[in-house]
């Protein structure tokens, strides 16, 4: 049967009418589910699984474009529409998750002789459905069932509010600098961007903001220590009671309520705490295993990190800074890096114009995975900066994806990949192709030059594209386990972190670099310095991520959070355990920790390190066989990317690597000697 190439029509979306459309769509879905439950025939693929997948796909196709626009065009109109639809969808999902007759019908199919005749992906999808029913409180009755649904509704509201508060607090803060001398040390290209940002607001001079493309270069390069302190204080107190806006967007009370409700949710399901609840659908087997995993990595990294801190403090002291403060760390780290390796991220930026990086990324993936990536002109786009592409293999179209690369007002910060549509074969035998959203917040082009990326941003682009490939190269045709669907959360970062490795390969650098004026690839001298500096402060960076992961996980092991102070105390306790640099007492990092309070990483931030073990170990096969080895690339594609969530991640990894994962490759890549041989 023919494949479905249809893409969303963003221009036709009317924010004001979407809530009404949502109500009608969900009412229709309820009627269809009711009809399914009246069917006297034994449950099977045609009269249960496929109709349920059809409903999920229809709702997904309504929600995905709208949710996307809420992230990239967060105007009042889109925010209102999103906020009106979200509780409707949350209520529907709660209702379906607690639909006992539907659960029993799925269970009947799983326990029937017909189950053995289903495909592996269909069986896996149905098993996941049963688990979702359990985790949605299907066994609860009466007041408990109602309370569970009410909690889910409230949590969806709180997470949206948390995210909006971070966005609003970030967008609200600005500083106009009229005297260029105050920005001494900041590279000319960054100054150009800051000047254009001011002009766009009708201001003279330079506009500083808390968006990363503005904030980070000032922290790294501005000689003005008082200016760095002012920016740091604004950044780390965002969305808190200590922020310069007087706590207008304070997330403190939201964090407490979110944690209390998650704990109550977990207890209703019979778990000790929310961390155990979270692990029910992950690779990790227990909360104790996760904590031990993180603490083992911290122990392996701490000596190296301590040495790095002492070196940084000694270097800063030579420059006249006797007491290194948090706002000094990025600045003197960059200076030390330049002193040791004669290289900086800003020095590299001219060699990584975004179009060259994208072209090289496509070439690398094309060779590794036997695909071709081409611009797609037939797409309706939401912004002039957005682009659309098509992935082909021979004459066959495999997928489409959108890129939205630049930071701007009313756009959520960070970088992410989101599912627009999943690969799926419907009851009529028609194949729907996957579509992905890939979003970053890079420095936009100016009237003088194209968008130029730091090497860190190059790795970010490769990272998100790895997620995209996981979603788009799947061959699974069962909706619930197609692409990233059904992949354990602590394995979902495997393809993304895996692809980052190619940003560091000497043979790949000429493919992704070309000076925006001369066209010259990154010179060997700079490449040597980049590679030599790869593990600069890698111990400190490792501990920073472990600090976040341990804080998140231990926070969700708490059973009685009553105040914001308890959250701050735990943050301090974790820092005292693993950090080698203690931030000032006013630091409120947790108030803008959207990953765990507004994203999918609650009791799951450890997944980055867990999957990094997997990705480093997976890449070691390419180190053995050649980084552009097409046979190894084909094997990764077949065993990991194409299989999606159709098999447990541990099984897929073992099929690819031929053994269980071990963390020695990760520690070696980070330049950290020693460590455990423990598996993740």
Secondary structure, DSSP 8 states (H G I E B T S, - for coil): --EE-----GGG--HHHHHHHHHHHHHHHHHHHHHHHH--S---IIIIIHHHHHHHHHHHHHHHHHHHHHHHS--HHHHHHHHHHHHHHHHHHHHHHT-HHHHHHHHHHHTSGGGGGS-HHHHHHHHHHHHHHHHTTTT--HHHHHHHHHHHHHHHHHHHHHHHHHHHHHHH-EEEE--GGGGTTS-HHHHHHHHHHHHHTT-SSEEEESSHHHHHHHHHH---HHHHHHHHHHHHTTTSTTSTT-STT--HHHHHHHHHHHHHHHHHTT-SSHHHHHHTTSS---HHHHHHHHHHHHHHHHHHHHHHHHHHHHHHHHTT-SS--HHHHHHHHHHHHHHHHS--HHHHHTTBBHHHHHHHHHHHHHHHHT-EEEE-TT---SSTT-EEEEEEETTEEEEEEEEEEE--TTS-SS-EEEEEE--EE-TTS-EE-EEEEEEEEE----SSS--B--HHHHHHHHHHHHHHHHHHS----SGGGSTTTT--TTTTTHHHHHHHGGGG-HHHHHHH-B-TTT-----HHHHHHHHHTTTTTHHHHHHHHHHHHHHHHHHTT-S----HHHHHHHHHHHHHHH-SS---TT--GGGG-HHHHTSS-TTTTTHHHHHHHHHHHHHHHHHHH-TT-HHHHHHHIIIIITTTTSS-HHHHHHHHHSS---THHHHHHTT---------
